[in-house]
Amino acid sequence: MPTDPAGTQTSDLLACVMAMTRRRELSTLRTEESRARWRLTIITVCCVLAIMVSLIVGLYFTVRVVNSKFFFCSGSLKFITIEKACNGRADCAGGEDENVCISKLRINDTFPVRLMGDRLVLQVYINASGWRTVCADNWRTKHTRLTCQQLGYTVSPRSTRIPVRSLFFNPQNEFATVSNDSAQSDIQSFLSASNKCSSGSVVSVSCSDCGEVVGEDRIVGGVETSIEHWPWQVSLQFNHRHMCGGSLLSTSWIISAAHCFTGRTQELSRWTVVLGQTKVMDVVGVSVDMIVIHKDYNRLTNDFDIAMLKLTWPVKTGESILPVCLPPHQLAIKDMLVVTGWGLLKEGGALPTVLQKASVPLVNRSECSKPTIYSSSITPRMLCAGFLQGNVDACQGDSGGPLVYLSSRWQLIGIVSWGVGCAREGKPGVYADVTQLLDWIYTVMERNP
């Protein structure tokens, strides 16, 4: 039977087309299956990540809630209620719940080194001879370094010579002169009392790069400001919530008010310090290694309302983190003071999100002690600042924060302590007087280098 070449070719062509079509369909199906698997994989990974994040966040907040109500005894692997921690009784095996608490310190002796007036003239206390102004005769760099170490500082020790005739006070031939060589670490061991100063110059000492900021002059009646203008201002946070203000004194030490650390706030691990921030919400802080309050602090009278916090590690200073200067003895205040903080914007009001500052005048002690103001409540360890007509004042949340004065540098004059209400007429703010507590401050830093 004869064949049909054209028909055979047509059949082969159709078969080829159908085969190619099937291959395309199979390829498309495999591609879609591959995409579906990738989509399923991505969805699965996202779900797993979302579950993990939810678990981590849930665990974080659970830990925070547990930590706010319980103390974990690691030695005996048990929890005790937070009220039992730092209550003076050992409720954990080994007493670990009492080893992580605030300590108290009272001093009975005068700290033997001090700086006098705006020019920071060095004086030392020599037994049987009393206070002596240090003569520049034979003074060396090592003596400057030892002096600053004794005052609790290790940064930028510097000294200069000042002619005796230019002093604002008369040394009355009561000098101390370098006349000994000593292996001891206190500067007094190198000095002897003398009734003359051959060089005619005395020693001025500066121990820290402090109080130097760009120019600018919770505060009721204040205005918003930036941390770069007040870089010593810190936020003290308990369980990561702002509780009080404080001031950076050195790379390791913060100064604040004792009343911030009473009641349930005595456990060290719950405190952190936030530095260098204009806004302090949700910012990770530096942990605290030690908190020391004045042993004579009285919760009823607010006397000796001062505390010192040592950071777990030294902080790095910069534009937004810088210590404030401690004041010298016998400082004459002539101009306005400045108070800063994140406290209430008005009595019974809200907390600000941005650092506030206000300028206030010093109120004479005799004026502040009048029966119509604070009467006998003002002790020698307190000073008053504010307007008697009210309107500008520190408030709750500013406690422990700085009251500073600009002399040659910004100096810490007061610590926000107490008052009747906020910015009330005839009721200025009351501050711990730093100049009256210098011996205690220097002793704390010297004993805990």
Secondary structure per residue as TSV (DSSP state, phi and psi in degrees):
chain	resnum	aa	ss	phi	psi
A	1	M	-	360.0	135.4
A	2	P	-	-70.8	144.1
A	3	T	-	-88.0	162.1
A	4	D	-	-117.6	93.2
A	5	P	H	-56.8	-38.5
A	6	A	H	-65.7	-40.8
A	7	G	H	-66.1	-39.8
A	8	T	H	-62.6	-43.1
A	9	Q	H	-62.5	-39.1
A	10	T	H	-65.6	-41.0
A	11	S	H	-63.7	-43.7
A	12	D	H	-61.4	-39.7
A	13	L	H	-64.4	-42.7
A	14	L	H	-64.0	-41.0
A	15	A	H	-62.5	-40.4
A	16	C	H	-64.9	-43.7
A	17	V	H	-62.3	-43.0
A	18	M	H	-64.5	-37.6
A	19	A	H	-65.5	-42.5
A	20	M	H	-64.4	-39.6
A	21	T	H	-62.4	-43.2
A	22	R	H	-63.3	-39.3
A	23	R	H	-63.0	-41.8
A	24	R	H	-62.4	-42.7
A	25	E	H	-63.7	-41.5
A	26	L	H	-63.9	-41.6
A	27	S	H	-63.0	-43.9
A	28	T	H	-63.5	-40.8
A	29	L	H	-63.5	-43.1
A	30	R	H	-63.7	-39.4
A	31	T	H	-61.7	-45.4
A	32	E	H	-64.8	-39.4
A	33	E	H	-63.6	-40.6
A	34	S	H	-63.7	-44.2
A	35	R	H	-62.7	-40.0
A	36	A	H	-63.3	-40.8
A	37	R	H	-64.3	-40.9
A	38	W	H	-63.5	-42.8
A	39	R	H	-61.7	-42.1
A	40	L	H	-64.1	-40.8
A	41	T	H	-62.3	-46.3
A	42	I	H	-61.9	-44.6
A	43	I	H	-62.1	-41.4
A	44	T	H	-63.9	-45.6
A	45	V	H	-61.0	-45.0
A	46	C	H	-61.5	-41.9
A	47	C	H	-62.9	-44.3
A	48	V	H	-62.2	-44.8
A	49	L	H	-61.6	-43.4
A	50	A	H	-61.7	-41.1
A	51	I	H	-65.2	-42.4
A	52	M	H	-63.5	-44.7
A	53	V	H	-61.0	-43.2
A	54	S	H	-61.9	-40.9
A	55	L	H	-65.8	-41.9
A	56	I	H	-64.8	-46.7
A	57	V	H	-62.2	-43.8
A	58	G	H	-62.0	-42.2
A	59	L	H	-64.1	-40.8
A	60	Y	H	-59.4	-50.4
A	61	F	H	-70.1	-32.0
A	62	T	H	-63.8	-44.0
A	63	V	H	-62.1	-41.8
A	64	R	H	-62.7	-42.7
A	65	V	H	-65.1	-45.2
A	66	V	H	-61.8	-45.0
A	67	N	H	-63.6	-29.0
A	68	S	H	-75.8	-14.6
A	69	K	H	-120.1	-17.3
A	70	F	E	-136.2	155.2
A	71	F	E	-113.9	130.1
A	72	F	E	-92.3	121.9
A	73	C	E	-87.6	101.7
A	74	S	T	-68.6	-29.4
A	75	G	T	-70.6	-39.9
A	76	S	T	-106.3	2.3
A	77	L	T	53.9	52.5
A	78	K	E	-143.2	161.9
A	79	F	E	-104.1	142.3
A	80	I	E	-124.0	155.6
A	81	T	E	-64.6	148.7
A	82	I	G	-61.1	-26.9
A	83	E	G	-63.8	-24.5
A	84	K	G	-83.0	-17.4
A	85	A	T	-75.4	134.9
A	86	C	T	61.4	36.8
A	87	N	S	-104.5	8.8
A	88	G	S	89.0	-2.7
A	89	R	S	-123.8	142.4
A	90	A	-	-81.8	105.7
A	91	D	-	-99.7	-12.9
A	92	C	S	-104.1	153.8
A	93	A	G	-61.1	128.8
A	94	G	G	83.5	-2.6
A	95	G	G	69.2	27.8
A	96	E	G	-65.1	-23.9
A	97	D	G	-70.3	-13.9
A	98	E	G	-107.2	-0.2
A	99	N	S	-97.4	-0.8
A	100	V	S	-120.2	35.6
A	101	C	B	-117.1	170.9
A	102	I	-	-66.4	139.6
A	103	S	E	-106.9	164.7
A	104	K	E	-124.6	146.5
A	105	L	E	-141.0	130.2
A	106	R	-	-118.7	141.0
A	107	I	-	-119.2	144.5
A	108	N	-	-112.3	-13.7
A	109	D	S	-103.9	156.6
A	110	T	-	-79.1	131.6
A	111	F	-	-64.8	129.8
A	112	P	S	-80.3	3.3
A	113	V	E	-128.9	136.3
A	114	R	E	-151.1	159.1
A	115	L	E	-114.2	138.2
A	116	M	E	-113.5	131.5
A	117	G	T	67.1	-178.7
A	118	D	T	-59.8	-26.2
A	119	R	T	-93.1	4.0
A	120	L	T	55.8	50.7
A	121	V	E	-74.2	130.9
A	122	L	E	-80.6	131.2
A	123	Q	E	-129.8	146.9
A	124	V	E	-127.6	153.9
A	125	Y	E	-100.3	114.8
A	126	I	E	-108.1	125.6
A	127	N	T	-49.6	136.3
A	128	A	T	73.0	-14.2
A	129	S	T	-111.1	-12.8
A	130	G	E	75.3	-158.0
A	131	W	E	-73.9	133.7
A	132	R	E	-131.5	137.6
A	133	T	E	-81.7	131.2
A	134	V	E	-80.8	122.0
A	135	C	B	-77.4	148.0
A	136	A	-	-76.9	-6.8
A	137	D	T	-57.1	126.7
A	138	N	T	63.0	13.6
A	139	W	-	-73.8	133.2
A	140	R	-	-125.6	170.2
A	141	T	H	-58.9	-38.1
A	142	K	H	-63.8	-31.1
A	143	H	H	-69.8	-37.0
A	144	T	H	-63.2	-44.9
A	145	R	H	-62.5	-44.4
A	146	L	H	-63.2	-39.8
A	147	T	H	-61.4	-46.2
A	148	C	H	-67.5	-37.6
A	149	Q	H	-62.4	-38.4
A	150	Q	H	-67.6	-30.5
A	151	L	T	-82.2	-0.3
A	152	G	T	94.8	13.9
A	153	Y	-	-121.9	148.4
A	154	T	-	-128.4	0.4
A	155	V	S	-100.3	128.8
A	156	S	-	50.7	54.5
A	157	P	-	-68.3	126.3
A	158	R	E	-138.6	150.4
A	159	S	E	-142.5	151.1
A	160	T	E	-135.4	169.2
A	161	R	E	-105.2	137.7
A	162	I	E	-125.9	127.9
A	163	P	E	-60.2	137.5
A	164	V	G	-58.3	-37.9
A	165	R	G	-66.5	-16.2
A	166	S	G	-94.4	-0.3
A	167	L	-	-71.2	149.5
A	168	F	S	-79.8	-11.0
A	169	F	S	-126.4	162.8
A	170	N	-	-102.2	114.0
A	171	P	-	-63.2	-16.3
A	172	Q	T	53.7	41.8
A	173	N	T	59.2	23.0
A	174	E	-	-105.5	89.4
A	175	F	E	-113.9	166.3
A	176	A	E	-125.0	133.4
A	177	T	E	-126.9	143.3
A	178	V	E	-67.4	116.2
A	179	S	-	-139.2	-2.7
A	180	N	-	-125.3	159.7
A	181	D	-	-114.7	133.3
A	182	S	-	-139.0	150.1
A	183	A	S	-94.0	-1.9
A	184	Q	S	-80.9	164.8
A	185	S	S	-98.7	0.8
A	186	D	S	-100.3	141.0
A	187	I	G	-68.0	-25.9
A	188	Q	G	-60.8	-29.9
A	189	S	G	-67.5	-16.2
A	190	F	G	-93.0	-8.4
A	191	L	E	-112.9	152.3
A	192	S	E	-133.0	148.8
A	193	A	E	-66.9	142.0
A	194	S	E	-147.6	151.6
A	195	N	S	-101.8	11.9
A	196	K	-	-145.9	159.0
A	197	C	-	-136.9	98.3
A	198	S	T	-59.2	-38.1
A	199	S	T	-74.5	-17.6
A	200	G	S	73.6	12.8
A	201	S	E	-131.0	150.2
A	202	V	E	-116.7	172.0
A	203	V	E	-96.3	132.5
A	204	S	E	-113.4	133.3
A	205	V	E	-123.7	136.0
A	206	S	E	-126.3	127.4
A	207	C	-	-110.5	-6.9
A	208	S	S	-150.9	146.4
A	209	D	-	-78.5	84.7
A	210	C	-	-126.7	155.7
A	211	G	S	67.2	13.8
A	212	E	-	-103.5	112.2
A	213	V	-	-140.3	169.2
A	214	V	-	-67.7	153.2
A	215	G	S	-68.2	131.3
A	216	E	-	-176.0	132.5
A	217	D	-	-42.5	360.0
A	218	R	-	360.0	59.8
A	219	I	-	-92.1	129.8
A	220	V	B	-82.6	126.1
A	221	G	T	78.7	13.3
A	222	G	-	-96.5	-171.1
A	223	V	E	-133.3	159.3
A	224	E	E	-66.9	148.1
A	225	T	-	-145.0	-176.0
A	226	S	-	-121.2	146.5
A	227	I	G	-61.8	-25.6
A	228	E	G	-63.4	-24.1
A	229	H	G	-82.9	-22.7
A	230	W	S	-136.2	64.2
A	231	P	T	-72.0	-5.4
A	232	W	T	-87.5	-13.7
A	233	Q	E	-66.9	129.7
A	234	V	E	-129.0	161.0
A	235	S	E	-108.8	124.6
A	236	L	E	-94.6	121.2
A	237	Q	E	-118.1	131.8
A	238	F	E	-108.8	120.7
A	239	N	T	53.7	39.5
A	240	H	T	68.1	22.2
A	241	R	E	-121.3	135.7
A	242	H	E	-60.5	126.6
A	243	M	E	-117.0	-42.8
A	244	C	E	-149.6	166.7
A	245	G	E	-97.0	175.2
A	246	G	E	-167.2	175.2
A	247	S	E	-131.4	137.6
A	248	L	E	-78.3	121.7
A	249	L	-	-97.7	-33.4
A	250	S	S	-152.7	-175.7
A	251	T	S	-67.5	-12.3
A	252	S	S	-121.1	-13.9
A	253	W	E	-120.4	138.1
A	254	I	E	-117.6	144.1
A	255	I	E	-117.3	139.3
A	256	S	E	-152.5	-160.0
A	257	A	-	-104.7	142.6
A	258	A	G	-65.1	-32.8
A	259	H	G	-68.6	-10.9
A	260	C	G	-72.5	-14.3
A	261	F	G	-122.1	40.0
A	262	T	-	-108.6	170.4
A	263	G	T	67.0	-127.1
A	264	R	T	-89.5	11.8
A	265	T	-	-108.1	30.3
A	266	Q	-	-97.7	-5.9
A	267	E	B	-84.1	123.7
A	268	L	G	-59.8	-41.2
A	269	S	G	-64.9	-15.7
A	270	R	G	-89.9	-6.3
A	271	W	E	-99.9	137.8
A	272	T	E	-135.2	158.6
A	273	V	E	-119.5	123.6
A	274	V	E	-100.5	124.6
A	275	L	E	-120.6	154.8
A	276	G	S	70.4	23.3
A	277	Q	-	-125.8	130.3
A	278	T	S	-73.8	-38.1
A	279	K	-	-110.2	134.7
A	280	V	-	-113.9	8.3
A	281	M	T	-75.6	134.3
A	282	D	T	55.5	41.9
A	283	V	-	-114.7	133.7
A	284	V	-	-73.8	132.5
A	285	G	-	-106.5	179.8
A	286	V	E	-93.6	135.6
A	287	S	E	-72.3	164.6
A	288	V	E	-113.2	131.3
A	289	D	E	-92.3	-28.9
A	290	M	E	-156.9	140.1
A	291	I	E	-128.7	125.1
A	292	V	E	-121.6	126.0
A	293	I	E	-112.6	157.9
A	294	H	E	-66.5	129.5
A	295	K	T	-65.7	-20.6
A	296	D	T	-91.8	6.8
A	297	Y	-	-60.3	133.5
A	298	N	-	-120.1	117.7
A	299	R	T	-67.7	-25.2
A	300	L	T	-80.2	-39.0
A	301	T	T	-102.3	-12.9
A	302	N	-	65.4	17.3
A	303	D	T	-73.9	149.8
A	304	F	T	55.6	44.0
A	305	D	-	-83.6	76.6
A	306	I	-	-145.2	144.3
A	307	A	E	-144.7	153.9
A	308	M	E	-126.7	136.9
A	309	L	E	-120.2	129.4
A	310	K	E	-101.2	126.6
A	311	L	E	-73.4	153.4
A	312	T	S	-62.9	-34.0
A	313	W	S	-143.7	152.9
A	314	P	-	-64.7	144.0
A	315	V	-	-92.7	156.7
A	316	K	-	-91.3	125.0
A	317	T	-	-80.7	159.6
A	318	G	-	-174.6	-157.7
A	319	E	S	-62.6	-34.0
A	320	S	S	-108.3	0.8
A	321	I	-	-134.7	111.0
A	322	L	-	-154.5	137.7
A	323	P	-	-68.6	153.9
A	324	V	-	-91.6	154.5
A	325	C	B	-84.2	141.1
A	326	L	-	-75.1	146.8
A	327	P	-	-76.6	154.6
A	328	P	-	-80.2	173.7
A	329	H	B	-74.7	151.0
A	330	Q	S	56.6	54.3
A	331	L	-	-93.0	127.7
A	332	A	-	-92.4	114.0
A	333	I	-	-90.7	122.2
A	334	K	-	-115.9	-22.5
A	335	D	S	-119.4	-175.6
A	336	M	-	-66.8	151.9
A	337	L	E	-101.7	163.9
A	338	V	E	-127.3	131.9
A	339	V	E	-116.4	139.0
A	340	T	E	-132.2	158.6
A	341	G	E	164.3	179.2
A	342	W	S	-113.9	27.6
A	343	G	-	-78.1	-178.0
A	344	L	-	-55.9	141.1
A	345	L	S	-77.6	-20.1
A	346	K	S	-157.7	160.1
A	347	E	T	-57.2	122.1
A	348	G	T	77.4	8.8
A	349	G	-	-94.1	-154.6
A	350	A	-	-102.6	160.4
A	351	L	-	-81.7	142.5
A	352	P	-	-80.3	162.9
A	353	T	S	-96.8	-14.4
A	354	V	S	-120.1	142.6
A	355	L	-	-54.4	137.1
A	356	Q	E	-113.6	154.4
A	357	K	E	-143.1	150.4
A	358	A	E	-147.0	145.3
A	359	S	E	-96.2	132.3
A	360	V	E	-138.1	149.0
A	361	P	-	-88.4	153.6
A	362	L	E	-71.2	135.5
A	363	V	E	-101.5	127.9
A	364	N	-	-55.0	140.1
A	365	R	H	-58.2	-41.4
A	366	S	H	-65.1	-33.9
A	367	E	H	-69.3	-45.0
A	368	C	H	-68.6	-23.1
A	369	S	T	-90.8	6.0
A	370	K	S	-64.1	149.7
A	371	P	T	-56.6	-29.0
A	372	T	T	-80.0	-10.5
A	373	I	T	-110.1	-91.5
A	374	Y	T	-120.8	-3.1
A	375	S	G	53.5	-132.9
A	376	S	G	-81.0	3.1
A	377	S	G	-70.0	-18.6
A	378	I	-	-85.0	113.4
A	379	T	-	-95.6	171.5
A	380	P	T	-62.5	-15.2
A	381	R	T	-93.3	13.7
A	382	M	E	-125.8	155.0
A	383	L	E	-139.1	158.8
A	384	C	E	-115.5	143.9
A	385	A	E	-148.8	138.9
A	386	G	S	144.4	177.2
A	387	F	-	-96.4	128.9
A	388	L	T	-65.4	-21.3
A	389	Q	T	-81.8	-2.0
A	390	G	-	85.7	-156.7
A	391	N	S	80.0	-28.9
A	392	V	-	-131.0	127.1
A	393	D	B	-171.0	165.6
A	394	A	-	-80.3	165.0
A	395	C	-	-149.3	-178.2
A	396	Q	T	-54.9	133.0
A	397	G	T	101.6	-19.8
A	398	D	-	-87.1	-13.7
A	399	S	T	-45.1	136.7
A	400	G	T	83.3	-9.9
A	401	G	-	-77.9	174.1
A	402	P	E	-87.5	142.2
A	403	L	E	-114.8	114.0
A	404	V	E	-119.9	157.6
A	405	Y	E	-133.5	135.5
A	406	L	E	-93.5	108.6
A	407	S	S	-105.2	-116.1
A	408	S	S	-74.5	-28.0
A	409	R	S	-141.8	169.0
A	410	W	E	-72.6	126.1
A	411	Q	E	-121.4	142.8
A	412	L	E	-81.7	109.3
A	413	I	E	-94.3	-39.7
A	414	G	E	-141.7	164.2
A	415	I	E	-121.5	125.0
A	416	V	E	-54.8	122.0
A	417	S	E	-120.5	-66.5
A	418	W	E	-157.8	-178.9
A	419	G	-	171.2	169.7
A	420	V	S	-95.1	108.5
A	421	G	S	65.8	-156.4
A	422	C	S	-134.4	122.9
A	423	A	S	60.2	30.3
A	424	R	-	-79.1	151.2
A	425	E	T	-64.1	132.5
A	426	G	T	74.6	9.9
A	427	K	-	-133.0	78.2
A	428	P	-	-68.8	167.4
A	429	G	E	-71.7	147.5
A	430	V	E	-112.9	135.0
A	431	Y	E	-127.7	148.3
A	432	A	E	-67.4	130.4
A	433	D	E	-83.4	105.3
A	434	V	G	-62.9	-35.3
A	435	T	G	-62.9	-26.5
A	436	Q	G	-86.9	-6.3
A	437	L	S	-120.7	13.7
A	438	L	H	-61.3	-39.4
A	439	D	H	-57.5	-43.8
A	440	W	H	-67.3	-42.8
A	441	I	H	-60.5	-49.9
A	442	Y	H	-65.4	-34.8
A	443	T	H	-66.2	-41.7
A	444	V	H	-59.7	-46.7
A	445	M	H	-68.7	-36.7
A	446	E	H	-67.4	-37.8
A	447	R	H	-79.3	-14.5
A	448	N	-	-130.6	65.2
A	449	P	-	-67.3	360.0
